[in-house]
Amino acid sequence: MANQTRQLAQLLSADGCAVTTVQVNPPYRPAWVARIRGIRALFRLTSYVWRLRSALRGAELVHVMANSGWAWHLFAAPAIWIASRRKIPVVVNYRGGDADAFFARSFARVRPMLARASAIIVPSAFLLAVFEKYGFRAGIVPNIVNLEAFRPAEVTPATPHLIVTRHLEPIYDIASALRAFAIVVDQHADARLTVVGSGPDREKLEQLAGELGIATRVEFTGPLENSKLPALYRTASLAVNTSLVDNFPISLLEAMASGVPIVSTNVGGIPHLVQHEVTALLVPPSQPAALAHAVLRVLDDPVLASRLRSAGLKEVQGYAWPHVRTKLFGVYARVGMNLTGADKTGAATAQ
């Protein structure tokens, strides 16, 4: 979501809008606050609300990048509340893959803030159905992928190279990717796996790679700047996604734009983004053997790999900025801000 927020702000600015991005997690000042749990949460929330109130002075529209859980209550809700109190149109861009579960337990508190939104947009039909279930009308505005940066390699990799680009936390189940890769290595001893991302599970995952005997074939890069990801994708034979809960992962768009075949779990909104046997191979979650079988199918069948690659490249064209811009500006116009002539100012983005 941070990358999408940054990219959206840049694209809007290039179209003549004055954009202020209100970050929810800037560095603590003073730095020592980060060491004290209760105090740091208070500092972060107080700082965020102060910066938000300041950013909204003179704003003509507020675009809130929203997620589930505490992120909604602490960051999205204040932005909606302040904007609505100041009678500024507010577009809620909801992106949480676990929205259904979150709404089921917290909708009494979520509903009043959603009711204050001028418009609700989501990136997938999966989330559209969730909002309809709870009585709210939403519209689909897809995620954006930079087709100039993410583009296919001119030469396919000589040896199998799998990549995983998700946070190292339980909902992304990177452990299943490692277990599947151990099966793949039995048939492709020269295969390697690159895991990109940070998170609380890194130490456990590195230990698991050692236990599986694949530590020398797996690289944990830690977080990478978004600008470095296109080059990584161009070295990949296949992108693997093992999430247990998901909405509309940007990593799959980036893989398609890079001409990299995809093997993914079939959870949440993923089947709305990629189609089994057409733009990806989909498998049930938490089944490393099934995941490995699908990976081996792609690695061992160049015709299949080429078909997935070509279909993905065709599908991803719909997520380029000109296409998304038309849909987004249509929403902005409906809430009272017409940007089609450019040179409009005052759009504020909360993330």
ABEGO torsion letter per residue (X at the ends): XAAAAAAAAAAAAAAGBBBBBBBABBBBOBAAAAABAAAAAAAAAAAAAAAAAAAABGBABBBBBBBBEAAAAAAAAAAAAAAAAAGBBBBBBBABAAAAAAAAAAAAAAAAAAAABABBBBABAAAAAAAAAAGBBBBBBBBBBBAAABBBBABBBABBBBBBBBBBBAAAGAAAAAAAAAAAAAABAABBBBBBEBEAAAAAAAAAAAAAGAAAABBBAEBBBAAAAAAAAAABABBBBABABBABBAAAAAAAAAGBBBBBBABEAAAAABBBGAABBBBBBGBAAAAAAAAAAAAABAAAAAAAAAAAAAAAAAABAAAAAAAAAAAAAAAGBBAAAEGBBGBBBBX
